Each structure stands twice: as C-alpha cells, then as structure tokens.
Amino acid sequence: MGYLKPSLFVAVLATATFGASAQVSSGTGFSVAPQILVTNEHVIADCVSIEVIAADGRRKAAVLDMDVQNDLALLRVVGLRGPTARGKGIHHVDH
C-alpha cells in the first residue's frame, strides 16, 4: 500500500476512570478526512478523555461514532493538519 504516507498516522491516548482509579489505553489512528481520524473502538471504549499525538503536538479528540462489532471509531480532532488516506479502493484484510 505505497499510497499511504507515515505522516497520516497518529498516536491515540484515552483515559478511562473506574471508581477512584484511572486507566490509560493507547493505540494508533489515521486521518481519513480533514480533522477526522479512524482508530479502534477498544482503544477508546469507556473513556472520559481522548488525546491525539501528531507530529505537530497533542490535541483533544471527540468521538463522532463507534462500531463495536467492527472495532472501529471515528474521532474529530480540531486543528489536526496533514494528509488524509486516499486510495484507489477498499482493501479487506482478514485476521
């Protein structure tokens, strides 16, 4: 998939609070539209705070939508800049 550039990818940090303790999960995401990222739903599930770490710094993220069955989530990250993933089709990979 040579049409994807490394700068498309960001780190996603999510914090969940369970009683008096906090737990942080992390994962990756990639830009699919201006200020919109795709990440895994399990990374952000039950989280109260989500941050994205991009090449130009950290930003807060908000959940736009989640699909538990397919383990996907869309995040809005205001101010996120850079290229978006554009391909010639949809590629399916079984795991």
N, C-alpha and C positions, 0 to 999 in steps of 0.2 A: 504494500500500500504506500507507494512512494509519494502520493499526493498529500499525505498528512505531514505537517511540519511539527517539530518538537515544541515550538512556541504555542501550539494550540492547547497543550496540556498544562494543568494547574494542580496544586495540592488542595484538598478539601479537608478542613478540620471541623469536627462537630462535637459539641459538648451536651451531654445529657445529664440531668440531675435526678438521682434516685434517693429520696429522703434527704439526709444531710450530706451525702457524698456526690461528687461529680465524676463522670467518666467521659474521657475524650476518645473519639474514634477518628480515624483518618483514612483517606483514600485519594483517588485521582479523579479528575474530571476533564472534559474537553469542551471547547466552545463550539456551539452549533449555529449560533446566530449572534448578532451584536448583544452583548450583556447577558447571554443565555448559555448555561452550561448543562451538560448531562453528567451525572455521576450515578453511583449505585445507591439504591434505596436503603440497603442495610447500613450504609455509612451514616446516613442522616436520620434513621428511624429513631423516634422518641427524643430527638434533640431539641434543646431550647435555644441554642446559639450555633450558627454556622459561619465559618470564615473560609475565604479562599485565599491562597497564597499564590500570586502570579509573579512574573519576572519583575514587575514594577511595584510590588508591595502587597499588603494584606487589605482585604475588603470584606465587609459583611455580605452575607448572601441570604436570600429569602426563597423559600420553597414555592414553586409555581404549581407543581403537580408531582405525584408519585404513583408508581405502578409496582405494587408489592409482588405480584405474580411474576413479572419480568425483571424484578430487582433494578428498576430504573427510576431516576428522579431528575426533574428539571429545576434548575436554580436560576434566579435572577441576581446578577451582580452588577449593581450600578457603578459605572465608571470603568468597568473592565474593557480593556482595549486589546486589539490584536486580531490576527486572522481567525477565521472560522473554518471548520471542517467542511470541505466541499468535495464530493466525489462524483463519479460517473454512474453510481448505482448503489444499491443497498447490498451489503455483504453480510451473510449469515455465517456465524461460526458456532458449531456445536461444542459443548464442553461436558 
